[in-house]
Amino acid sequence: MKVEVCLSPALYSFYENRDAIVVVVDIFRASTSICAALVNGAKGIIPVASIEEAKVYKAQGFLVGAERNVAKCDFADFGNSPFDYTPDHVKDHDIVLTTTNGTQAINVSKDAHSLVIGSFINLASVVDYCKSEQRDVVILCSGWNNRFSIEDTLFAGALVELLSDLDFDITTDSSFAALSLWEQAKSEPFLFIAKTEHYQRLKKHNLLDQINFCLSIDMVRGLPILKNGKIVLKE
């Protein structure tokens, strides 16, 4: 069993493995928000790539989360903040979601053997699933507009570290690079993240309060998994 880290959705075709588990990660903030919504009682998340698709669902009466370039779209019920998806708003509802990066990554990797959503807040659940399945793992970093992002790569490094303890092969360059970055950052990840582009984007929009939550490890138990086009909690 090997672990590879794909640092951008634009590179996914070079890592595609139809027999592998794909762990899609978008720490700031789609994968964190998906975990929060499902743990807070949402029935499922329907990921769509475009604003136009989301508007069609909205016209049909669905609740919609939509974000572009950090900001909530004006037609949407929710943005891309994990704090938006509270039990009183999401319980027993399907939610359509489109985001700048995370839902794009889901779209390109949806044909994998299994696709799960990874975040720091459900890290242990991701590890447990990979351990139980005993398959190759591709960690797909959503990045920013197909570019490299540090926060997603840090999560990849944290997951690589834990899977290496379970005898997964981490000899690929991308896995080694992600692990090396995590080893530098893990003692004080918030301070490390403060150097990054996405930190500055969130700061500009007065969203720094979300960073600590998004970097908190194992806040929830639960594994979002794609089933028939909808992301649900694995039973």
C-alpha positions as CSV (number, residue, x, y, z in Angstrom):
1,M,0.0,0.0,0.0
2,K,1.4,3.4,-1.0
3,V,0.5,6.9,-0.2
4,E,0.8,9.6,-2.8
5,V,0.1,13.3,-2.4
6,C,-1.3,15.2,-5.4
7,L,-0.6,18.9,-4.7
8,S,-3.2,20.3,-7.1
9,P,-6.3,19.2,-9.0
10,A,-4.5,20.2,-12.2
11,L,-2.0,17.3,-11.5
12,Y,-4.6,14.7,-10.7
13,S,-4.5,12.9,-14.1
14,F,-0.9,12.0,-13.3
15,Y,-1.8,10.4,-10.0
16,E,-5.2,8.9,-10.9
17,N,-5.6,5.3,-9.6
18,R,-9.1,3.9,-10.0
19,D,-8.4,1.3,-7.3
20,A,-7.3,3.8,-4.7
21,I,-8.9,5.8,-1.9
22,V,-8.8,9.5,-2.7
23,V,-8.8,11.8,0.3
24,V,-9.9,15.2,-0.9
25,V,-8.7,18.0,1.4
26,D,-9.5,21.7,1.4
27,I,-8.6,22.9,4.9
28,F,-9.7,26.5,4.3
29,R,-12.5,25.6,4.1
30,A,-14.6,23.2,2.1
31,S,-13.5,19.9,3.6
32,T,-13.8,21.3,7.1
33,S,-17.3,22.7,6.4
34,I,-18.5,19.4,4.8
35,C,-17.4,17.6,8.0
36,A,-19.1,20.1,10.2
37,A,-22.3,20.1,8.2
38,L,-22.7,16.3,8.3
39,V,-21.7,15.9,11.9
40,N,-24.3,18.6,12.7
41,G,-27.1,16.5,11.1
42,A,-27.2,17.3,7.4
43,K,-28.4,14.3,5.4
44,G,-26.0,14.8,2.6
45,I,-23.9,17.3,0.6
46,I,-24.3,17.5,-3.1
47,P,-21.1,18.9,-4.6
48,V,-21.4,20.8,-7.9
49,A,-18.6,22.5,-9.8
50,S,-20.4,25.6,-11.1
51,I,-22.4,28.5,-9.8
52,E,-24.9,27.8,-12.6
53,E,-25.6,24.3,-11.3
54,A,-26.0,25.6,-7.8
55,K,-28.6,28.2,-8.9
56,V,-30.6,25.4,-10.7
57,Y,-30.8,23.5,-7.4
58,K,-31.7,26.7,-5.5
59,A,-34.6,27.2,-7.8
60,Q,-35.8,23.7,-7.0
61,G,-35.9,24.5,-3.3
62,F,-32.6,23.1,-2.1
63,L,-30.5,24.8,0.5
64,V,-27.3,26.0,-1.2
65,G,-23.8,26.8,0.1
66,A,-21.8,28.8,-2.5
67,E,-18.5,30.6,-2.3
68,R,-16.1,32.2,-4.7
69,N,-12.8,33.8,-3.8
70,V,-13.5,33.5,-0.1
71,A,-16.8,35.4,-0.2
72,K,-20.3,33.9,0.1
73,C,-22.3,34.2,-3.2
74,D,-25.3,36.5,-2.9
75,F,-27.9,33.9,-3.8
76,A,-26.7,31.3,-1.4
77,D,-28.0,30.2,2.1
78,F,-24.5,29.5,3.3
79,G,-21.0,30.4,2.4
80,N,-17.9,28.2,3.0
81,S,-17.5,28.7,6.7
82,P,-17.8,25.7,9.0
83,F,-19.6,28.0,11.4
84,D,-22.5,28.5,8.9
85,Y,-23.6,24.8,9.1
86,T,-25.2,24.7,12.5
87,P,-27.6,22.0,13.5
88,D,-30.6,24.4,13.5
89,H,-29.9,25.2,9.9
90,V,-28.8,21.9,8.4
91,K,-30.4,19.1,10.3
92,D,-32.2,16.6,8.0
93,H,-31.5,18.6,4.9
94,D,-29.5,17.9,1.7
95,I,-27.2,20.8,0.9
96,V,-25.9,21.7,-2.4
97,L,-22.3,23.0,-2.3
98,T,-20.0,24.8,-4.7
99,T,-16.7,26.3,-3.7
100,T,-13.7,27.9,-5.4
101,N,-11.5,24.9,-4.9
102,G,-12.8,22.0,-2.9
103,T,-15.8,21.0,-5.0
104,Q,-13.6,21.2,-8.1
105,A,-11.2,18.7,-6.6
106,I,-14.1,16.4,-5.8
107,N,-15.3,16.6,-9.4
108,V,-12.0,15.6,-10.9
109,S,-11.6,12.6,-8.6
110,K,-15.1,11.3,-8.3
111,D,-14.4,8.1,-10.2
112,A,-11.9,6.7,-7.7
113,H,-12.6,3.4,-5.9
114,S,-13.7,5.6,-3.0
115,L,-13.6,9.3,-2.3
116,V,-13.6,10.6,1.3
117,I,-13.3,14.1,2.7
118,G,-10.3,14.8,5.0
119,S,-9.7,17.7,7.4
120,F,-7.8,18.2,10.6
121,I,-11.1,18.0,12.5
122,N,-11.7,14.4,11.4
123,L,-8.1,13.2,10.9
124,A,-8.5,10.1,13.0
125,S,-11.6,8.9,11.1
126,V,-9.7,9.2,7.8
127,V,-6.8,7.2,9.2
128,D,-9.1,4.5,10.5
129,Y,-10.8,4.2,7.1
130,C,-7.5,3.9,5.2
131,K,-6.3,1.3,7.7
132,S,-9.5,-0.8,7.3
133,E,-9.5,-0.6,3.5
134,Q,-5.9,-1.6,3.0
135,R,-5.6,0.2,-0.4
136,D,-3.4,2.7,-2.0
137,V,-4.2,6.2,-0.9
138,V,-4.0,9.4,-3.0
139,I,-4.3,12.6,-1.0
140,L,-5.7,15.3,-3.3
141,C,-5.0,18.8,-2.1
142,S,-7.5,21.3,-3.5
143,G,-5.1,24.2,-3.4
144,W,-6.1,27.6,-4.7
145,N,-7.2,27.9,-8.3
146,N,-5.1,24.8,-9.2
147,R,-2.0,26.2,-7.4
148,F,-0.1,24.8,-4.5
149,S,-1.4,25.6,-1.0
150,I,0.5,25.1,2.3
151,E,-2.5,24.4,4.5
152,D,-3.7,21.4,2.4
153,T,-0.2,20.1,2.1
154,L,0.2,20.3,5.9
155,F,-2.8,18.1,6.3
156,A,-1.4,15.7,3.7
157,G,1.8,15.6,5.7
158,A,-0.1,14.9,9.0
159,L,-2.0,12.0,7.3
160,V,1.2,10.6,5.7
161,E,2.9,10.6,9.1
162,L,0.1,8.6,10.7
163,L,-0.2,6.2,7.8
164,S,3.5,5.6,7.8
165,D,3.1,4.2,11.3
166,L,0.7,1.7,9.8
167,D,3.3,0.5,7.3
168,F,2.0,2.3,4.3
169,D,4.7,3.1,1.8
170,I,5.5,6.8,1.8
171,T,8.6,6.8,-0.5
172,T,7.1,9.0,-3.2
173,D,8.6,12.5,-3.5
174,S,5.3,14.2,-2.9
175,S,4.6,12.3,0.3
176,F,8.1,12.9,1.6
177,A,7.8,16.7,0.8
178,A,4.4,16.9,2.6
179,L,5.7,15.1,5.6
180,S,8.8,17.3,5.8
181,L,6.6,20.4,5.7
182,W,4.3,19.1,8.4
183,E,7.3,18.3,10.6
184,Q,8.4,21.9,10.4
185,A,4.9,23.2,11.2
186,K,3.2,20.8,13.6
187,S,4.5,22.3,16.9
188,E,2.9,25.7,16.0
189,P,0.7,25.3,12.9
190,F,-1.2,28.6,13.5
191,L,2.1,30.6,13.4
192,F,3.3,28.7,10.4
193,I,0.0,29.3,8.5
194,A,0.2,33.0,9.3
195,K,2.9,33.3,6.6
196,T,0.6,32.0,3.9
197,E,-1.4,33.5,1.1
198,H,-4.7,32.0,2.2
199,Y,-4.3,33.4,5.7
200,Q,-4.1,36.8,4.1
201,R,-7.2,36.2,2.1
202,L,-9.1,35.2,5.2
203,K,-7.7,38.1,7.2
204,K,-8.9,40.5,4.5
205,H,-12.4,39.2,4.8
206,N,-12.3,39.2,8.7
207,L,-12.4,35.4,8.9
208,L,-9.4,34.7,11.0
209,D,-11.6,33.3,13.8
210,Q,-12.1,30.2,11.6
211,I,-8.5,29.3,11.3
212,N,-8.1,27.8,14.8
213,F,-11.1,25.6,14.2
214,C,-9.9,24.5,10.8
215,L,-6.5,23.5,12.3
216,S,-7.9,21.7,15.3
217,I,-7.2,18.0,15.2
218,D,-10.0,15.4,15.9
219,M,-12.7,17.8,16.9
220,V,-15.3,15.4,15.4
221,R,-15.7,11.7,14.6
222,G,-17.1,10.9,11.2
223,L,-16.1,10.2,7.7
224,P,-17.8,12.0,4.8
225,I,-17.8,9.6,1.8
226,L,-19.1,10.1,-1.8
227,K,-22.0,7.7,-2.6
228,N,-24.0,8.1,-5.8
229,G,-23.1,11.7,-6.3
230,K,-23.8,12.7,-2.7
231,I,-21.4,13.0,0.3
232,V,-22.8,11.3,3.4
233,L,-21.4,10.1,6.7
234,K,-20.0,6.6,6.4
235,E,-22.1,4.2,8.5
